[in-house]
Amino acid sequence: MNEPDGEVEDVRDLEALLTFIRDSRGFDFTGYKRASLARRIRRRMQTMKIEGYAEYRDFLEINSEEFLKLFNTILINVTSFFRDIEAWNHLQTIVVPELIERVSPADEIRIWSAGCSSGEEAYSLAIIFAEHLGIEACATRIKIYGTDVDDEALREARAGVYPMKALERLPEGIKEKYFEPSGELFVFRRDLRRRVIFGRHDITRDASISRVDLLTCRNTLMYFNVEAQTKIIERFHFALNEGGYLFLGKAEMLLSEGDRFDVTNMRNRVFKLRSGGVIPPKAPRFDVRAGAGMRDANRRRLVSELALASSPDSVLGIERDGTVTLINGSARLQFGLSSHDVGRPFHDLEISYRPIELRSVIDQAHSERRSIRINSVRRQKPNDEGQYFDIVVRPLLTIDGDDIGAAITFIDTTEATRLQHEVKRVQEDLATAYAEVQSTNAELETVNEELQSSIEELETTNEELQSTNEELETTNEELQSGNEELETMNEEMRIRGAELDETRMFLEGVLSSVEAGVVVLDGDLQVRGWNRGAEELWGLRADEVYGEDFFSLDFGLLTEDLRPSVETCNETGHRSGRVEIDAIDRKGRAVVSSVSCSPLRGQGGGVVLLMEKRPRN
């Protein structure tokens, strides 16, 4: 198979593996960027020494515990309290006060931390709101939802227990105020912990949490492709209340969502949901009372009818009982209506339910006694790209407050919508072009995230060094002085080491120069020294006997005959008399070996044996 065919098969096998994971375990990674996703799966496959995706899928089918290890490799849970402190300072000083002021004290402030990992971000949100509201008020007004797809990370988040290292970045006084010590760990305070709810949620598949005032999703979107990001932003748009804030990570932007979100601070990636959808609730009031001057009234009525007839907007008048009383010229041309439709029930006309169901909207306008506006309604025409209308339904109220009917206005926004779509298309093209640049940045961010867990300690040290730079400069001379002292000590150590080496070589030379055999035993009577004379006498080299039990050695001397003298010398620390023993030297000659035992002075004790030979008579 040639290389291109192999690449196609590899891509096909990867997609089949992702589908298998989604169907069998409910984790949908199909929206993730393929380059980083494939790299992480390959890393796990290399650990298991598996070559292809198809083989790895077979392995997963028979080894269910491998799923957890794979998910931990794919889902990089790198987070910390108040990560990127500049962005959190902006959130605390600008966004949080505005939310607290805008939301009624009787209502909850709802916050969603999407992709919360092990909970540090959700608890950081609880802390900054408690700093503004006070802990008691925060425990009643704030509700925070922390969601993630990683069950293991969620278990850590629910526990709310962190080591000292995780709290090092907290501002002064925050750790003591919001965390309680538990052995070597710290537990988030319980009264605020009850206001933070953690649960499993897939932002690409599951229904969004609704009525949210602040939504944080930091350094999560960058792992998804453009299509998946668009779907996620759609869900976030639905989740946010009007005027709600969206807080993203530094590597993420909303280039194609300018019609939905306003940028409040691009540097810190803070966006605000745009307002819109319903026009102000003031409905037009018409004076229908009869009175004097009927001719003037008829003239005014004629002017009103001509004005309606010549209006570029399509207008229909509906009585309270649902009867059509007015169809202007534009409505007749746009929707194929005629004067014969005046007097007919509105629900009999196609326009009542196409392009949108209007009967329920009319009922809502009557019941709420306000105008309802529906934007960008598409009407498909034969052999045409379609039209777009903004539809406004107004209840007709008399001066006395009687509701006598409704007016429906169709405002043609086709050209504006077309231009808006064109702008959106250009924005999408720009986003695509930007995505290519962002892709490189995202790859770098991904690598950085993967390395982050192993360099947290270095980053912390670096920040501490930066913050104490001035102090280090003032103590530089002391360090230099200490360095000189260390260099002096190092030189002394080097000289002492040289002296020790010289002494060792001298002692080895002395032992080598002694013609008699010298054997040194430690306190356990194991061989620690065996000079050249002993080698010449018995034929055993020093490296063959070092560390061996002396009495287990097999050579020409019967060592058992020496045991009493050796053990007595070792135990008493006194010299023993010379012992003469018949022996066989290395050349096989019968000799008499004269052995004297001397105690070895020093820690652990021991014995020094001096062996001399003479021919046997």
Sequence and secondary structure as in RCSB ss.txt:
>XXXX:A:sequence
MNEPDGEVEDVRDLEALLTFIRDSRGFDFTGYKRASLARRIRRRMQTMKIEGYAEYRDFLEINSEEFLKLFNTIL
INVTSFFRDIEAWNHLQTIVVPELIERVSPADEIRIWSAGCSSGEEAYSLAIIFAEHLGIEACATRIKIYGTDVD
DEALREARAGVYPMKALERLPEGIKEKYFEPSGELFVFRRDLRRRVIFGRHDITRDASISRVDLLTCRNTLMYFN
VEAQTKIIERFHFALNEGGYLFLGKAEMLLSEGDRFDVTNMRNRVFKLRSGGVIPPKAPRFDVRAGAGMRDANRR
RLVSELALASSPDSVLGIERDGTVTLINGSARLQFGLSSHDVGRPFHDLEISYRPIELRSVIDQAHSERRSIRIN
SVRRQKPNDEGQYFDIVVRPLLTIDGDDIGAAITFIDTTEATRLQHEVKRVQEDLATAYAEVQSTNAELETVNEE
LQSSIEELETTNEELQSTNEELETTNEELQSGNEELETMNEEMRIRGAELDETRMFLEGVLSSVEAGVVVLDGDL
QVRGWNRGAEELWGLRADEVYGEDFFSLDFGLLTEDLRPSVETCNETGHRSGRVEIDAIDRKGRAVVSSVSCSPL
RGQGGGVVLLMEKRPRN
>XXXX:A:secstr
  HHHHHHHHHHHHHHHHHHHHHHH    TTB HHHHHHHHHHHHHHTT   HHHHHHHHHH THHHHHHHHHHS
     TTSSHHHHHHIIIIIHHHHHHHS TTS EEEEEET TTTHHHHHHHHHHHHHH HHHHHHHEEEEEEES 
HHHHHHHHHTEEEGGGGTTS TTHHHHHEEEETTEEEE HHHHTTEEEEE  TTTS    SEEEEEE S GGGB 
HHHHHHHHHHHHHHEEEEEEEEE TT   TT TTTEEEEETTTTEEEE   SS  S   B      S HHHHHHH
HHHHHHHHHH SSEEEEEETTSBEEEE HHHHHHHT  GGGTTSBGGGSGGGTSSS  HHHHHHHHHHTS EEEE
EEEE  TTS  EEEEEEEEEEE TT  EEEEEEEEEE HHHHHHHHHHHHHHHHHHHHHHHHHHHHHHHHHHHHH
HHHHHHHHHHHHHHHHHTHHHHHHTHHHHHHHHHHHHHHHHHHHHHHHHHHHHHHHHHHHHHH SSEEEEEETT 
BEEEE HHHHHHH   HHHHTTSBGGG  SSB GGGGHHHHHHHHHH S EEEEEEEEE TTS EEEEEEEEEE 
 STT EEEEEEEEEE  
